[in-house]
Amino acid sequence: MDVSFSAKQIVPSATLAINELITAIRDRGEKVYHMGFGESPFPVHSLVRKALCENSWRQRYLPTQGILELREQVSKFYQTMFGLQYTSKQIVIGPGSKPLMFAALTALDGPIFLPAPSWVSYQHMGRFLSRNVHHIVTLSENSYRLEPELLELAIRVHAPDRDQQKVLVLNYPCNPTGHSFSAQQLREIVDVAREYNVIILSDEIYALTHFRDQEHHSVAEFYPEGALISSGLSKDRSLGGYRLGTLLLPADEKALLRSIIAVGSEIWSCVSAPIQYAGIEAYRTDTKLVDYMRDCAIVHELVTRYAYQRIHDMGISCPYPQGAFYLFPDWNNQKEELKKKGVTTSGELAKHLLKNWFLASLPGSEFGMPPDDLSVRLATVDYDGTAAFKAFQKNRKSAIRNPKEFVLSIAPSVVDGCNQLEKFTAELGS
Ligand SMILES: Cc1ncc(COP(=O)(O)O)c(C=O)c1O
């Protein structure tokens, strides 16, 4: 059968190739240190479980935009947690933030600008939609932060007409780097966006996983008229499989809202009814759920900063993580040594780590980095989240005071993964 033009714009990702290798290794009975997959491992909060059970009888289709009670609850959540004012009319509920971002990119006209590195899916969405996608390569010495000058330069090169609308996708805390923006850094980006007619699609799904020494500021604070904010339950509430995402739109963007709902109505119809009703509970801010989210974020912080410190101590360059549960180290300073082992691209590096060191990672090229940039993304969530959460609640103070001991006890596989990286790096040097 012939494959369509749109489908040809997407190639199967290296993630799949790595996953196949993992399966083959596991089938041989060997251990794999899994730092390739990033899913928050904590248990579903009991209040949400209860709400889901109580609403399991609901079988009817619901409005595509999402039920009013849920949108009102999301509106209160944003007011309480971030000080943002969104009415229920400006909120769309979808089956995860990924399809909502796809709907937003479908609805918004203009070329798409993506910082590199950035999360794997944006570029594929853009290509699937046959849109011009421009990567803006950022610098490792700036923790791969998008600088306003870099944005302006990319716009001047690729779409200099100020009247033409453009779309910039931002994501922070960032998957893959864990890096975030300060209020001032966001203001500077927004200045460029205003000047050049750039709409910002801000993927803030990791907002509430920021670490304790970092604040989260939404782009919407500085650019309410030009930003769309995407988020959902997948990360801070560990509910990826529930498939519930949110998209916040500027006030008075009726045509855009109508188009996004039209995409949803033709593709997913609505988010499943029991999940929307359980979502009302998951967005309450007057229950223990807020403490749960904060504690989950602290466990992510302890494990991710432990792994960061280990990598830093190996002399490997890696941005300092400020949120989420990823690290983005690179072995660019060891290019010559790696070449001798036949490794000249990040894809080959990820394969080498898996084949020889049983360590699963994702190549930097999947995140838009040039292929010869020897970076990989590591996820720091390969542990039993239920046991880790219990242990943290039981001994909160001592876990915070002595994070290394805590991580050694709850995340041995992450520790082993770091040991493998250390051996690999040491061997390169010798
Ligand atoms: C940066 C980023 N955005 C969006 C998503 C997808 O989230 P959802 O489960 O809401 O579709 C992920 C999931 O890995 C992610 O890392």
PDBQT file of the ligand as one rigid body, heavy atoms in Angstrom, charges set to zero:
ROOT
HETATM    1  C1  LIG A 501       7.941  18.060  27.467  1.00  0.00    +0.000 C 
HETATM    2  C2  LIG A 501       6.760  17.159  27.418  1.00  0.00    +0.000 A 
HETATM    3  N1  LIG A 501       5.599  17.642  26.972  1.00  0.00    +0.000 NA
HETATM    4  C3  LIG A 501       4.503  16.858  26.867  1.00  0.00    +0.000 A 
HETATM    5  C4  LIG A 501       4.556  15.521  27.211  1.00  0.00    +0.000 A 
HETATM    6  C5  LIG A 501       3.325  14.674  26.998  1.00  0.00    +0.000 C 
HETATM    7  O1  LIG A 501       2.455  14.827  28.022  1.00  0.00    +0.000 OA
HETATM    8  P1  LIG A 501       0.965  14.252  27.984  1.00  0.00    +0.000 P 
HETATM    9  O2  LIG A 501       1.002  12.976  28.743  1.00  0.00    +0.000 OA
HETATM   10  O3  LIG A 501       0.173  15.331  28.679  1.00  0.00    +0.000 OA
HETATM   11  O4  LIG A 501       0.534  14.090  26.569  1.00  0.00    +0.000 OA
HETATM   12  C6  LIG A 501       5.747  14.974  27.685  1.00  0.00    +0.000 A 
HETATM   13  C7  LIG A 501       5.804  13.535  28.012  1.00  0.00    +0.000 C 
HETATM   14  O5  LIG A 501       6.799  12.896  28.023  1.00  0.00    +0.000 OA
HETATM   15  C8  LIG A 501       6.869  15.815  27.799  1.00  0.00    +0.000 A 
HETATM   16  O6  LIG A 501       8.039  15.341  28.251  1.00  0.00    +0.000 OA
ENDROOT
TORSDOF 0
